[in-house]
Amino acid sequence: NLVDIPIPANDDAIKSIKLIVSKLSTGIQQGQSY
């Protein structure tokens, strides 16, 4: 199984993808600052 936590979203909508990637990116950056 490649997915631990599914993220429900419309992968055809660029706004949806941008929002998810933005949130993931912010979380990664915050995690690296500790």
C-alpha positions, 0 to 999 in steps of 0.5 A: 500500500503506497498511501498511508493517509488519503487526501480526498480532492478533485485532482482535475482542478488546478486550484485544488492541487495548488491548495494541497501542495501549498499546505503540505509545503508549509507543513514540511517547512515548519517541521524542518525549522524545529 
